[in-house]
Amino acid sequence: MSVPLVDLKANYRSIKNEIDAAIQAVIEEAAFIGLPANSYVRMFEEEFARFLGVRHCMACANGTDAIEILLRAYGIGPGDEVLVPANTWISTAEAVSANGALPVFVDSHPDYYTMDVERIAERASERTRAIIPVHLYGQTVDMDPLLALARERNWTVIEDCAQAHGALYRGRMAGTMGHAATFSFFPGKNLGAFGDAGGMATNDDTIAEKARMIANHGRLGKFDHGLEGRNSRMDGIQAAILSVKLKHLPAWTDLRRQKAALYDARLADVDLKLPARADYARHVFHLYVVQVAERDRVIASLQENGIATGVHYPVALPFLQAYRVRGFRPDEYPVSYAAMTGLLSLPIYPELDEAVIDRIARVMGRAIPVRS
Ligand SMILES: *Cc1c(COP(=O)(O)O)cnc(C)c1O
């Protein structure tokens, strides 16, 4: 039996009746396009805002647009620099460049792989206007020192929560600590739609209104446009699906955390680095990332046994071809660079069977030489 990295089919089967009914309702009402008055989109926005504990959630087409739109809403553009982690999905940096600003990379924490808050100040300049902490793999960045620095330097803080729906930092919900936050509802995320979808969150009324306008052609009213925006709307069908799934998210998060604890126990004697938990964070395990030597061999053994794995990320952003022109050197991002060769994501999802975790651990135990 093959084991995927994330089992979206099992997830659908577990709530099939609810999902099918929700989709059917949208189709019968032909409530396809979101803004400005689609009740399914509005309802999801309200539910997600309540879940987070913020004043506004603004739905949009995907998590990348969410970052791009918020940066624009804050007026960030040419001549500005934005601090982003070296180890993240490219969207975080792409969205900065799309606004004509410069993404400036910050190296990773050696244990958590998130942005290392100790390394932020050395990357800042007079042109720094914003910082985008990414709560990577489901674990929050160490926000208190980051927020203190941002307050002192007057930077805008946009939390990228694409991998961290429901994660906590010292009891505070990810996405409620900065000026604004972005979410992806890509199918494989902890809260995923049946296609692309995204969202933004903030307590700032002015930013909320501006971001909404940008996401919907600068719309003020019918055929009345206050600015040139774009089309970045969430579909009614996606919103209805997300409303159904949001109700299950807390239970799914608990299950992910249980699976992670099982992995920890089963892999305790295998010579690898387990995912470290920061004492300030409640990790929601979007990914379960270990670090191994001889990664290719481990991947091959798992693959022979029908077990899928992932690498997040095989190349840290400064070393991608996309940023080659900037000439970054490995010694500028030593932690991110070193992690590139060892990171390995194992299957994790709420429906993952305990017996499968046992099997994965056994294969890993055989593939990795015993600790000497
Ligand atoms: C998935 C992801 C995004 C982008 O989301 P899309 O919905 O795929 O555009 C942004 N940042 C991070 C860290 C992500 O993991």
The ligand as an SDF file (V2000), in Angstrom:
LIG
                    3D

 15 15  0  0  0  0  0  0  0  0999 V2000
    1.8680   27.7530    0.1130 C   0  0  0  0  0  0  0  0  0  0  0  0
    2.6420   28.9330    0.5570 C   0  0  0  0  0  0  0  0  0  0  0  0
    2.4250   30.2310    0.0240 C   0  0  0  0  0  0  0  0  0  0  0  0
    1.6010   30.5020   -1.1830 C   0  0  0  0  0  0  0  0  0  0  0  0
    0.3400   30.0540   -1.2110 O   0  0  0  0  0  0  0  0  0  0  0  0
   -0.4070   29.7810   -2.6060 P   0  0  0  0  0  0  0  0  0  0  0  0
   -1.8160   29.6980   -2.1420 O   0  0  0  0  0  0  0  0  0  0  0  0
    0.1260   28.5100   -3.1420 O   0  0  0  0  0  0  0  0  0  0  0  0
   -0.1660   30.9340   -3.4940 O   0  0  0  0  0  0  0  0  0  0  0  0
    3.1070   31.2930    0.5820 C   0  0  0  0  0  0  0  0  0  0  0  0
    3.9800   31.1210    1.5770 N   0  0  0  0  0  0  0  0  0  0  0  0
    4.2330   29.8990    2.0930 C   0  0  0  0  0  0  0  0  0  0  0  0
    5.2170   29.7860    3.2120 C   0  0  0  0  0  0  0  0  0  0  0  0
    3.5960   28.7740    1.5950 C   0  0  0  0  0  0  0  0  0  0  0  0
    3.8760   27.5780    2.1150 O   0  0  0  0  0  0  0  0  0  0  0  0
  1  2  1  0
  2  3  1  0
  2 14  2  0
  3  4  1  0
  3 10  2  0
  4  5  1  0
  5  6  1  0
  6  7  2  0
  6  8  1  0
  6  9  1  0
 10 11  1  0
 11 12  2  0
 12 13  1  0
 12 14  1  0
 14 15  1  0
M  END
$$$$
